[in-house]
Amino acid sequence: MIRALVLLLLPFAAQADSIRVATYNTELSRDGPGLLLRDIQRGDPQVLAVVDVISSVNPDIVALQSIDWDLDGLALSALVQALSEAGVDYPYWFSEQPNSGMETHLDLDGNGKTNDPADAQGWGRFTGHNGLAVLSRYPIVTQSVVSYSKLLWRDLPGAELPKFDETPFPSAEAHSIQRLSSTAHWMIPIDLPGERLNLMTFHATPPVFDGPEDRNGLRNRDEIRLWQLLMDGELGPAPKDRFIIAGDANLDPTQGEGLNVAIRSLLSDPRLQDTKPRDENGATTTVSWKGVGDRRVDYVLPSADWSVVGSGVHWPNHPLNDVAAMASRHRLVWVDLDVE
């Protein structure tokens, strides 16, 4: 009943001559391997709420964050099936092992211990914890996906790695193996009718939970900055086709901790469009954290050569917002693009 009501009252999906591209931090990650699959199969209320949110907005392409990865793709396949049962079909999807939860056996956070969640390449309790996925109605050219997830942080042009009293923090050995991506950075080609779209997606580390060395703040900044370096051709060939950056930057342009100039620089880049999607009440908020407040941290940024025909943040007025609140603290963000 909830699902039918949502479909009737929320914004219509993009029309035939346009596509709807979305990003959504689902917060579907669980505390151990296999638990997400279990929860999807047994109809966990939060999972059902996530399905309701996605099906109501009905994007053609959606980048998902905080969804656990497994080698055989069982959890993602089960989620796709649940969406299909809700009336939304995604015949194409992509995911691969994230850096989050990838063990290093080194002390990467400087607490004097090893094999903690913070000692993985990206914070994670197990292999595949807190990963990414992309669902699409259009063919994903899997063999042409470009991943920047193995890029060492120190190899990013202009990178500033953490120091403490001019000493590499937590160690030079840690710097020698530390990847930049806390989760992943992917450029995913998707074939639309008559053209190709490059979807560039990521989930940056929160710029908090560190010390005076500002390890997470510096990493967050460089994870965001990677996209401008890619557009500059500093990381290999720049995208030739039209593209869209969609993901969770974990950084608000003006509020909160973090080096906010990084996201302001990206949002103001003339090669991109920031449509400033808003909810039904006119707010650009995309996440509400208890004790922190409302922030804009989730973004869909089309390249400047797209014609944007609409955008929004999924946060419907009462009573439907109860479903969205049950699903995630984050809100789904969408942009409609003309494909004529």
Phi, psi and omega in degrees: 000316178300316185296317180296319179297318179299315183296329181284326192258344185265170187304140178293150177291169180302147179281177187299331182266013177216165176235150177251122179246134186225162169228146185205116171276102188284340187052040178272358180298145180240176186274356180202161180295141178086346184287327178294316178302315178303314184291324177295315183293329182264005176072044177305137184303322179294319178299314180298324178293319176300317178300318178298318180297311182295315183293329180288322179279330171058052179288153175282327179223131180222129174268125182251140173241162178057052174229122188294138178265143170225156190304321184266003178066028185292317181294315181295318178299320179293322177294318178299320178295319178297321177294320178298320178294337176272002176096011181237113185256133175234094182287347182234136175209158181220137170199153173210170186303127178276168173288334179297130181082001180277111187295147176237338183065019173243162174274101183265345181253001173075023179264008177082004180239165175234163176067020168280165176305327181281357178263359172285168179303327170221147187308128179185146183276340183201166179302124178091358181298134170064044184274193180237159173205156175231129176248143185210145170276346182251154185299131173268127181275080190303320184292347181251007176297135176250124178251133176254015188289337180272355181299125177290141181304317184294342181270355175288127179305129179077012182296144174239104181274154185292144176226158173224114186055043178066011176256135179306131181251131358277345179192160175295326178297319178297317179298330184288342182237353186289118175283155178288312187290122176284335175235291179187158167228116181236145166246113190246113178285134178231128183272110172270166176301113175087355180200171179243139176248138173256115177266121181251116188228155183194173172215103186281156178292148172296138183277041182222189179063038176221197182239203183296343178289343177059042182302311183287327177295316179292321180292316177304315180301314183287331175296322177287319184294337180308321185294322178290323176295323177296316178296331178284348185082016182279347182241026186114190182301134175289156179302132179268329181268169175299147186220168179217131171265124182220120179174189181253108180275348181054033181209128176270146182298332187228340188249160170080179178285163180114166180269082190301337181300334181296313181284328176296322178296319179293315183295330181265002180296126184295348178278355182237165173239128172253104182278356181050061180305143183230156176274187184295341179262005177087010182266145176268004181303134176240354176206146175234114180254129178300129179083351180246315180112193183272138181220156169254108184229349183251134191221143166235113188236099178288152173294161190295343183272004174273150169261113182272129182247357178175161177197163179186168174242126183283100174207076187292159177290160179309139007266357187291338180292343177297324178294313180297321180293325177292328184290310189193155171288340179271156180246142178289133180245133183225154176222134175261134185233137178287130180245013177288000000 
